[in-house]
Amino acid sequence: MEKVTKEYLLLFNAITDAEETLRRLQGELMMAQQRAEELFLDSGDGTGPGDCRGRI
């Protein structure tokens, strides 16, 4: 069995930590997007995409 070097372990652990952080952030961003969409749809204040006539 080959010995794993310290450098490889350091890099492997850093990559694994980064992947976990990115997965967590992706979930947080998706929740924020969904919440923003819900707020937009619930607002009903006439600023929806269909109400932009004459504003372009």
Contacts in CASP RR format, 6 or more apart in sequence:
PFRMAT RR
TARGET T0000
AUTHOR 0000-0000-0000
METHOD contacts of the structure
MODEL  1
MEKVTKEYLLLFNAITDAEETLRRLQGELMMAQQRAEELFLDSGDGTGPG
DCRGRI
40 48 0 8 1.000
END
